[in-house]
Amino acid sequence: MIQYNTGKSAKRRASSTRSPTPSLFEILSSSNYSPMSDNAVSEEASMDGHPPNLASIPASDSTIWADASPLLQAACTGLRDGELIHGDNFNLFAAMSALEIMDPKMDSGIVRTYYSIDEAIENGAAPIPISPDSTVDVQSTIDIMDHLLACEAAWHKGHSLAQTVFSCIYLLRLDRTAPHALLHSYCRVTRATCKAVVSLVSDARTHEEEDLFTMMYGLPLNGDGDDKCLSMLNAVEETISRQLRACKAASSKRRLPEDLEPLQSNPNLEEGFCKALLCRLRFRKHFFHILACMKRPQGRGLESARKHIASCTTELESILKSADFLRSCFGESCEGDIDDKTTASGREPIGFDAMLNSRLSAPMPPRAIKILSWKKAVEYFVKLLHDLDVICSHSLDEHLESLLRFVVQFQKSQPDLVARSHLQLLLVQDGKLYGRDPFFAVITKAAALPEATKNHDIQKNESILQLGMLVMNLLKILCTNAAWQRRKLGKLLQDWRVIYVQLELAFRNAFGEVSSSSNDENICMKIFQHILLWVEEQTYWIAFRFLILGFELELYSTSEYCMVYWYLYAVLIKLAEKTHLKMTVSYDTAKRKGKKKKDSPKDLARESRIPPAVLFLQCYMCLAEGLTMMLAALRNEISVFQSPGPFNTEQEKFAQHFELLQRACIPDHVSYPSYKESTTHARFSTLAMYNYFKDAQRIVKEVKSSFSNDPDRLSELRKLEQVAEHNSVAQNLICRLGALDPSLKVSFEFSHHPFFPTVVVKRS
């Protein structure tokens, strides 16, 4: 059976006027239809071999029911697998947006249990009360809570709200649950939480372009009275808490309050049910408080949020502990693995239908989704709480360098969308850092300018304003996922390069090519000089981050490592050079500010020393250069790690990986010919003469003490030291055997560091 809607919004009209796109009846009834492979016709149909019950969807003035089964059966006998029925005007675009009848993933009208919410309720899919047996009612309510938690985790992971949280019929008709105070309060807070999360992610705009996270599909997300949801939950929590205290009093043979009624009829299960309900209600309450506290401007609610995070973590532990009781209280054995169940008891929850809202996913077919198991959902929220706690513990330092390191370090834990959205909203509020520090003040501090310059009128310069926007965009981009982040960083590089040119032109126009001694005291010139240096340094830092993300995303094959480490080395040279120059200028400015007339020996020694931050980069440089030369020698002498495949030449791969860097001229005069020239003559004898990995080990030992108060950098140095030590031994072995031993096999493992591999040498 096919229902044709004759209203204005109908896709197929059954009327006397022929529509531009022929209906299925018109196509089937015509004798000249033609099959077309690999596509399907778009029709709102629902069939499983048996016509649906017409009484379930009654006809009206705007609908006409007709039996299409004989026509479809006749068409199927003339079609081969993969062919479809189509009209003369059926084109490629229509084929791409077609829906395939009888395919669960493509047919939005496929047969389902219920065609509407009202029908589901009429058939008893979401009863109120859930059961006349109060014990079963409480157990079923807990199952609904657990399944909702699993649905919420699945939604956070990227599935649509309609097919996850709002697959709950009770949420779709929340007014029906009013007589059931426990279920009603829990569902209200859940709905309010979903609304807060949608608002959070929409404001942050960290969701990716293909993500359906914030689409609400007209769902009843905005409910009247949700602002009082916590007071309702608190009232229910207090009632259950009193009942739990009564249970404990009964066990100690104390007098029970006369006005308390038990939750259910079995006294032996009362205490266990009270505990199981309380930890779930309290988790929901504290999680809602976390969202509210973290949204307060300028990070004012972070301390309060941490307290609620600690409470949430405690309640999750109690929720896990309640599983054994819930599984045993009915003595039922669950079929299948309990780890795959969406409830702690292992039973199927009442009141859910994942296909009920599938048509709300238009204009695309409904996604085939799998709700996370209850255990996986709890694990997700444990990790989410940990990530939020890391954000709340951030010191709100306005120094940009330390802030960028914090964001990069935070991203290493692969936080999900909700945590990343919270981080971005904390960092960028109202066009300011943390909602309080103008970005010009942040830039002047990062560029090592005096504190007084942050209020200078030069901040009104158009190029300076654009630079502030670039810094703000950089922070936002760093809060996205790795793939999205890398694409955006690659495009952002050109903007940073352009702003540098604009600032340089403004500097020359204002002060000329050569500055006189009198101009040295000009504060505007100092600001331009410092900012130009900082912009260059930051540009190469972005390029470094862009290349590193390629390892995280596994974009490089082993045969491409040589060119990648060569390019990484070229970027690191520039980054170390600009960092050192910025620090030198900063030191000179500070020294002039102190008005020292005569340098002491200690000052001269301090000035001649390389800063620890530059030595840190030099350690990276040694490893990158050592790996480049080792790979080049292996390719040149024993022909391993050659670029295989007939489709792309090495030069084409070079262009594909570094096109965005090349467009921005980062670094200058770096090209594929210069790469070939640098690596063509590498030999084992060259490796034997100079061991770059030994240099890296030496630098690590020298610089370790400088970062004794920085645990993240100290951990990074230990990893680099391990890589350098292992690779030094491997290089010596390769140089000793080399081409003399054809059975020598060399491979790479990222066992000690995420983007600097350890060389493994074996005999086959």
N, C-alpha and C positions, 0 to 999 in steps of 0.2 A: 504494500500500500504506500502511496505517496501523497502527502498533503500539499496542496498548492495554496499559497497565501495570496489573496487578491488585494491586500492593502497596499499603501504607498511604498512601504519598505520591502515589499516582497522581491525576492531575487527572480522568481519565475511567476508570471501572471497568467491565470486562466481566464482570458477575456476574448472578445471578438476581434480585438486589434492584435495583429501579429507583432510580437516583440522583436527587437533587433537580433537577440540571441534566441534561436529556436529552443522550445522546451523539449524535454525528454520524449513526451508523447509525439510531438511533431517529428522529431528525428526518427523515432522507432517506426512510426506509421508510414514514413516516406520510404520508397523502395530504393533510393539512391544514396543511402548513408554509406560512408567509407570508414574502414578501421584505420587507426593510427597507433603505432607502437609507443610504449614507454610513457604513456600518460593516462589520465582518467578524466571522466566527465564530472562536472561540478553539479550536484543535485542535493537538496535537503531530503534525504531518504533514509529509512531505517528498516533493514531487512535482516533476518537470520534464517530465511527459508520458510518462516511462518509469518503471516500478516499480523500486525499488532492488534490488540483489542481496541476497536474504535471507541468504545465507551470511555477509555482512559483519556482520550483527547477528542472531545466532541467537536463536531463540525459547527460552524457558525456562519454568520452572514458574509464573513470575509474569507472563509475557507471552504474548499470542495475536496472531498475524498474520492479517489478513483483507484481501482485495482489495476496496478501496472505489472503484476506478476507474470501474466501470460506473455506480454510484450517483451519483458526482460528475458524470460526464458527462451523466447524465439530468437532474440538477439544473441544470446550467449552461445547458441548452437552454431552460429555463423562466425564467431570470433575465436581467434587463437589467443594463447597466453600473451599478455602484454599489450593487446590491442584495445582500442576504445572506440566508442561511437562519438562522432563529432559532426558538427554542421559545416557548411561551406566557409563561414567566416571564423572558424576556430583557428587561432594563430598560436605562436610560440608563447606569447605572454599569457594567454588564457590557459595554455597547457601547464605553465609553471605555477599558476594559482588555482589549479583545479583540485577538487576533492574526489577521492576515489571511493566509490560505493563499496561498502562491506569491509573496508580496511580500518581496523580500530584506530590507527594513527592518523588517517586521512579523512575519514568520514565523520563530520561533526554530528550527523544525525543517526549514527548507528544505534541499534537497539540497546537499551539500557534498562536497568531495573525500574526506574521512575523517570517520567518525562517532566515532572515539575515538583517543586517543593511541596505544594499543597497535596499532590497525589502521594508523595512519600509520607507525609504526616497522616493522611487518611488511611494509609495502609499500615500504620503503626511502626514506622521506621524510627521515630524519635518520640517515644511515649513520655508523658508527664502524669503521674510519677513514673519512673523508669520501671519499677516492679512493685506489686502489692506487698512483696516480701521485703521488709526494711533492710535486712542483711544483704540481699541481692541488690537492692537499690544503692546502698553505700558502695558495695564492690563495683557495680557498674559505673557509678560516678567517678570513682578513682580511675577506672579504665579509660573513661572519656578524658580525664585530665592528662593521663599519660600519653594517649594518642594525640591529643592537641599539642603537647610538648614536642612529640616527634614530628608532627606536621609543621610546627613553627620552625624547627631546625631545618627541615627540608625546604621551607620557604626562604630562610636565610641563605641556604646553599644555592639559590637561584631559580627554584621552581615558582610557578605562578601562585599568587595568593588564593585565587579561585579554586584551584585543585589541591590545595594543601589545607591551610587553616580553615578556609570557608567551605571545605567539604563537610564540615560539621553542620548538620541541619539545625541543631540548637542555636548556633550562632546566626544562622540565616533568619531564624524566627525567635529572636531573643526574648520578646515579650511573653512568649508561651512558657518560659522557664520561671517566671515570677513566683509561682507557688512553691518552687523548689529553691529555697534560699541558697543552699550550698552551690548547686550547679549554676544558678543565676549570677551569683557574685563572681564566681571563677570565670564564667564566660564574659562577663562585662569587663573585667580587668584584662582578660586576654585580648578582647577587641580594642580596648583603649591602648594596650601595649603595641598592637599591630599598627594602629594609627600613628603612635609616636615614632615607631621605627620607619614607617613610610615617610613621615615628615622629615626625619633625620636624614635619610638617604637622599630624598629629593632636594633638601637644602644643600647638602654637601656635593651632590652631583658626581659622586665617585662611581656610580653604577655604570657599567659598560654599555655601549650602544646597543648590544644584542640582548641586554638583560631586561627581563620583564618584571623586575622586583617591585617597581613603584606603580605598576598598572593596577588599578582597582576594579576595573570592569563593571562599575556601577554597584559594587557590593555595599551592603549596609555597614560601612566602616564608621560613619559619623552617627552615633546614637545619642539620643537625648538622655541626659542624666549620667553620662559616662564620667563627668567631672566629679561625681560623688561615688565612683566605683570603689575607691579605697575605703570609704567609710562603711559601705556595705560589706566589703570583705573583712574589715576589722570586727564588725559585729558578729559575723559568722565565726571568725577565728576565736573570739572571746567565748562564744557559746561552747565551741568544741574544747577549748582550753579548760573551761569549768568542768566539762564532762570528763576530761582526762584527769583532772584533780580529784573528781569524785570517784573515779575508778581506783586511783591510788589510795584514797581514803577508805574505800571499801576493802581493799586488800589488807589495810592495817586495822580493820574493824572499827573505824571511826564513823560517826553519824553522818549520813548523806544528806545533802540539801534536798528538801522535799519538792522544790519547783523544777528540778532537772529531770528531763526525760532522756533515756538512752538513745543513741543514734540508731541502733538496730536491736534485734530481739535476742541475740546470743551474747550473754554476759561474758563468756570466755574470750570473745573476739573484740569486745568493746575497746579495750586499751590499745590493741594493735591498730584498729581502724582509726582511732583518734590520732595516734601518732602519724600514721600514713597520710591522713588528711591535713594535719597541721603543717607538716614539712612542705607539702605541695602548695598550700595556701600562702605560707610565709615566703617561699621562694618566689611565687608570683608577685607578692606585695613588694619584696625588696628589689626585684628586677625592675619593676615599674619605677621605684624610687631612683634607681641607678640612672635610668634614661632621663628622668626629670633633673636630677642633680648635675649630670654631665652637660646638660644643655644650658646651664646658667652661664651668663656672659663672663668673659675674662677669667675663666677657670675658677670661679668662686665656689662652685659646688664639688670640686674634686675631692676634698677631704671627706665630705659627707658621703660621696659616692664610694670611696674606698671602704667605709664602714659597712655600707649596704652590700658591697661586693663580698666582703668577708662573711656576712650573714648568709648571702646567697650560696656561697661555697659550702658553708656548714649545712644548709638545708639540702643541698644536692647530695651530700654524704648520707644524710638521713633518708632521703628518697631511695638511694641505692640499697641501704640497709633494710628498707621496708619490703623489698622484693621477695625475700624468703617467706615472710609472713603471708603476703598476698597470694603466693603460689600454693601455700600449704593450707590456708584457712578453709578451702572447699574440698581439698583432697583430690582435685582433678589433675589428670596428667595431660599436658599440652602436646599436641601433635607437632612434630618437627622440632627444629632447633630453637630453644628459648631465646637465643641471641638474635634471632631474626624477627622476633615478635615486637609489636609496637606498644605493648603494655607490660608493666612489671609483672602482672599476674599471668601473662601469656595468653589471655583470652582475647577474642575479637571484641572491639568496642561497639557499643550501640550508638546509633545516630549519625553515622558517617556514610557518605556516598560520593566517591571521588569523581564519578562521571556526571553528577547532577549539574555542575557548572561548566561542563566541558565546552558548551557552545559560547560561553562568555569569552573564550580565548580567541574569537574571531578578530582579525581576518585570517588567522592562521589555524591550521588543524590543532586539535588538543594534543598536548605533549603526553607521551607515555612516561609516567613518572613512577618512582618507587619511593615510598615514604621511608625515612630512616628508621632503623630499629630503635627501640626505647633506649638501649644501652648506648648506641651511637649518638642519639640525641643528647643524652646526659653528658657524654664525652665532649660533644660540640659545645654545650653551654659551659662546661668546665674550662675549656680552652678560651672561649669568648670572655669569660670572667677574668681569666689570667691576662689576656690581651688588654682588657679595659683597665685592669689594675696597673699594668705597665704604663698606660697613658696617664692615669691619674697620679702616678708617682713621679711623672716628669716635672722637673724643677721650674718650668716656664722660663728657662734661660733665654735672654734676648740675643745671645751671641749666635749668629747664623751658622758658623762652622760646627759648633757642638750640636745645634739643632738638626742640621743635615745628617750628622753622624747618628743621632738618635733615631731619626726617621728610617735611615738605611738599616740600622741594627734592628729596629722594630719589624721591618719588612722581612727580615730573615726568618721570622717565625711563621711566615705565610698567613697573616691574619685575614679573616674573612671580611665581607663587605661592611657589616655593621661596625666592627671595630675600626676599620679604615675610615669610615664616615665620621665617627666620633673624633678621630685624630685630626682629620682635616678641618672640621668645624672648630676644634680647639685652636688650631694654628692660625687660621684665617677667619676673622670676624670683622665685619663692617670695614673691609679694606685695610685692616691693621693686623699686626702680629699679636695673637692672643686677644684681639679686640682692644688693645691699649697702646701698642707701640707703632707709630707711623713707620712705613717701610724705608723712608729716607733715613730715619734715625738708625734703623737696623743696618742699612747699607754702610753708613758712615762708621759704625762700630766695626763691621766686618772688614772695612777697608783701612782699619787702624788709624782713623782720624780722631782728633781731640773731641772730647765730649761736647764742647761748646758749638761745634759745627753742625750738630743735628738740627738746630733751629735756624740755620742760614737760609737766606732768601733764594739761594741757588736751587733749592728743592722745587721751586716753581718752574724751573726750566723744563721744556717739553720732553727732552731726551731723558732727563732725570726721572720725570713722572713715568715715562714708558719703562724705564729700568725697574722702577718700583713694581709696576704691573708684571714684569717678567719674573721678578723674585717671587711674587705672590703666586703666579701660575706654576712656577717650579715647585713650590711647596705642595700645591694641589696635585700636580702630576705625580710627585713622589708618593702620594697616598693611594694611588690606583694600583691595580694588580700588575704583575711583572710584565705581561705581554703588552697591555695598554700603555704602561709606563714607558717601555722601550720605544714604542712607536712615537709617542708624544715627545719624548726627550730628543729623538732624532730630528724631529721637525723644529723643536724649540732651539736647537743649536744655531740654525740660520738666523733666528731672531736675535740671539745674543751676539752673533757676529755683526749683524747690521747695527745694533745699538752701540757696539764698540766703535764702529766707523763714524756714526753720528756724533758720539761724544768726542771722538778725536778731532772731527771737523770743528765742532763747537769750541774745543780747546784752542785749536790753531787760530780760529777767527778771533778769539778773545785775546790771545797772548802772543801770537806769532810763532814762527818756527823755532827761534832761539830766544830763550828767556834771559833778560838781563838780571844782574844781581839785585836790583831794586824790586823786581817782580817776584823774587824768591819769597818775599814776605807777604805776598798777596794771598789771602786766604782762599779766594776762588780758584786760583791756580793750584794750590795745594789739594783742594778738594778734587779737582779734575784729575790731577796726577795720581792720587791715591785710588780714586774710583776706576780709572782706566786700568791700572795694574790689577785691581781686584776683579774687574769684569773679565780680563783675560784669564786670570787664574780660575774663576768660576766656570768659564766656558770650557776649559780643559778638564775640569772636574766633571762636568756634565758628559763630555765625550768619554771619559774614563768609566763613568757609571753606565753609559750606553753600551760600551764594549763588554763590561762585566755581566750585564743582564743577559747577553747572548749565551754565556755559560749556564746561567740559571735556567734559561728556557731551552737549553740543549739545541741551539741553532747551528753549532759548529761541528763538523765531522772531523775525525782524526787527521785526515789528509789536509784539512784547512788550518790546523793548529799553528803551523809555521807562519803563515801570513797574519793570523790573528795576534800572535804574541809579538810579531814584528811591529804591527800597527800599535799594539798596546804599549810597546816600548817607546815608540815615537811620541805617543800622547803623554806618557809618563815623564819623558825628558822635559817637555814643555811645561807640564804641570809643576814639576819640581823647580824648574827655572823661575817660573812666575811666583811660586810660593816663596822661594828664597829671596827674590827681588822685593816682594811686598814686605817681608819681614825686615829686610835690610833698611828699606825706606822708613818703616815704622820705627826701627831702632834709632835711625838718624834723627827723626823728628823728636823722639823722646829725649835724645841727648841734647838737642838744641834747646828744647824746652827747659832742661835742667841747667842750661847756661854754664856748662863746664868749659873752662878755658884750657885745661891741660888734661890729656887722657892719662889715666893711671895704667900700669901694666896689666892690671886685672881687666880693665875695660877693653884694652887692645886684644887681650886673649879671648875675651867673650865675643868680641866683634868678629874675630877670625874663625871662630868655631861654626860648624854647620848646625843650624837649628835641628832639634830632634824630629820635628814634623817633616823636614826635608830628608833627613836620613831614613825616616820611615818610608818615604816614597822611593828613595834610592834602593831600598831593599826589594821593593816591588820591581824596580828597573832591572836589578841584577838577575832576578828569577826570570823575568820576561826575556831578557837578552840571552841568558843561558839556555832556555828552552828553544828559542829561535835558532841559535847556532847548532844545538844538538840535532834538532829536527832537520835543519838544512844539510848537515853533514851526513845524516842517515839517508836522506834522499839522494844526495850527490854520489855517495860511495857504495851503498848497498841497495839502493833503489827501493827503500821502504817508505810508506806513507806518501806514495805518489798520488796525484789526483786521478781517481778512476772515473770511468763513465764517458760515453761519447757525447753527452748532451751539453755539458758546460765546460768550457776551457777554464784554466786557472785564472786567466785575466777576467773572464766573465764572473767567476765566483768572487774575485776581489772587488769588482764593481758592485755586485749584489750586496755584499756584506758592509761595504764602506761608502756606499753612494751618498748617504746623508752627510757623512763626515767630509767627503770630498767636495760636496756642494758648498759647504760652509768653509772650505779651505782649512780644515783642522787635521793635522798641522799644515802649514804652508809647505809647498814644494815636496809633498809626499804623494807618490803615485806608484802604479804597478811597476814601471821600469826601474824606479829607485829600489823597490822591494827586490826585484830580480837581481839587480846589481849588488845588493847587500848580501844576498844569500847564495848566489851561484858558486862562489869560490870557497865556501865553507868546507873544511876537511877535518878529519879526526886529529890530524897533527895540530890544527888550530885550537881544537878543544883541549888537547894535552898541554899546550903552551899557556892557556889562560883558563882558570876555573872560576866562572862567574858565581857559581853556587857557594864557593868558599868565601867570596866577598859578601854574599848575602848573610852567611853565618856570622861573619865578623861584625857586620853592621848591627845585626840583631843583638849580639852580646854587648855592643857599645851603647845601644840606645835603650835597652830594657829598663835601666834604672830611672830614665827620664819619664817613664809612663807607669811607675809603681802605683800611682793613685788613680790610674785609668784601667779598670779591669777588662774592658772590651778591647782596647788596643793591646794590652798585655797578652790577652788570649790570642789575638791575631798574630802577634809576634811569635808566640810559641808555635803556632801552626806553620808560619813561614819558616821557622828554624827547622822544623821536622821535614818540610819539603826540601829545603836546601841541603840538609844532611843526607837524606836518602838519594837525592839526585846527584850529589857530589860523588857518592860511592858508585852509582850507576854509570856516571860519566867516565870515571876512571876505568871501570870494567870495559866499557865500550871502546875507549881509546886503546886499551891493552889488546883486545881481541879484534874488534872492528871487522874489516873485510876478510881477515884471516880465518874467521870461523863462520861458515855459511849457515850453520844451524842456530846462530844467535837470533833470538826473537825479542823484540822490544815492544812493550805496550805501556799504556798510561792508565793510572787509577787516581780518581779524585777522592782519595781516602783520608787525606789530612787537611785539604783545603778545597773550598768550592770552585775556585777557578785557576789554581796552580796545581797541576797534576804531579803525582809521584811516578817516576820512570821505573818500570819493572823490566829487568833483563833476565831472560831464561834461555836455556837450550832446548830446542824442539826434539 
